Amino acid sequence: MKHTKNPVFQIDNLRSVLNGRIPGQVVIQYTNNCNGTCPQCSMRKTETYPRSRLSEDEICKVIDSAVRQNVQAISFTGGEPFLYQDSLIRLIQYASDRNIQFIRTGTNGYMFTNSDSIGYTDKIHRLAERLSKTKLRNFWISIDSADAQTHEQMRGLKGVIQGIEKALPIFHGHGIYPAANLGINRNTGGLDKISTKMTDKEVFYQEFKEAFEHFYQFVISLGFSMVNACYPMNVNGDDRKMKAVYGATSINPVVNFSKEEKIQIFQALMDTIPKYRSQIRIFTPLVSLYSLIRQFEGDEDFSIPCRGGIDFFFIDAKDGNTYPCGYRGNESMGKFYDLDIKAVKEKPFCKACDWECFRDPSEMIGYLIYSFKHPFSYITNGIKDSTYRNLWKKDLKYYRSCSFFDGRKPF
């Protein structure tokens, strides 16, 4: 792993951090339409609600506003955004032409099914070539389980794992290195590998640790060089006073966990990641897992609040409005292009969900802001303990060694 220069360290970005702000991130839910059957998501195709898709003109207005306001990260998500492949690629190109630094999108992988059919290889070459001509930085493919059959059963996409394995070298040949994206669930290690309810902490911890071990081994064997973990989202409990507008949630037991279970899950993940960091680039920062564990153990003031609604924003496919995140649906901020980010004076406060897209960077960069504002915190310990500080420094060193997970570079 070799450190290279990265736009994260641009002078303007450091100036923003010194001023207590983070270069912005906007997650655009391009569509809530999907062709998957995933039990962990309420956007699966079996749901009967009316489907929506934002117009290209609307999204282009968002992108133009993002450029004016120094937003540097834009993600196109769904549903399944590649159901509208031509339009999606035009939007990625539009963002590319306006020099958005971090452009991301992903897929459930449906285009990788039927990999034995005539023309499959040519189809994947065409897709990879089209994406490679844009400035798309990160492209993720969802993988739900270390067991291929379990994943395909959950997604309703027979043969997709074989197709992904065939597709990855093609993408690599075009200079795109996709990431495997795990939504943590009770089937992570395969069907019936994890208890449906925790009765013994040590057993439950070990089940998940083995599941994560098998998962990393699995995606490495497929040919992935990068991987992320989405923390389990269950927002229907009494302690979740939110109205999710982003439908990537479910009341299905496969993704519903108690606080006590989450502590064991995050500890298992935290204990597994170091073993595989030299074999595959792993987005998940250890310091975030440590903070979440502390939070769920009852130390609510320990973790750094999310910057959703301050520097990070979510745009919903149904109404095109802006929200602090996909789970604070009672707080519409109107159209993004009518929003003045610099005028937002609210201080970070929210810790109500575990959406890693916002919580992880809030933790990593939020502590950097804190350190600048409290330069003697390393002497006085400030609000963090030595374990936190050491993990944060290790994470930052690792992130830099991975070129901040540039999906256009090999590992």
Secondary structure, 3 states (H helix, E strand, C coil): CCCCCCHHHCHHHHHHHHCCCCCEEEEEECECCCCCCCCCCCCCCCCCCCCCECCHHHHHHHHHHHHHCCEEEEEEECCCHHHHHHHHHHHHHHHHHCCCCEEEEEECCHHHCCCCCCCHHHHHHHHHHHHHCCCEEEEEEECCCCCHHHHHHHHCCCCHHHHHHHHHHHHHHCCCCCEEEEECCCCCCCCCCCCCCCCCHHHHHHHHHHHHHHHHHHHHHHCCCEEEEECCCCCCCCCCCCECCCCCCCCCHHHCCCHHHHHHHHHHHHHHHHHHCCCCEECCCHHHHHHHHHHHCCCCCCCCCECECCCEEEECCCCCCEECCCCECCCCCCCHHHCCHHHCCCCCCECCCCCHHHHHHHHHHHHHHHHHHCCCHHHHCCCCCHHHHHHHHHHHHHHHHCCCCCCCCCC
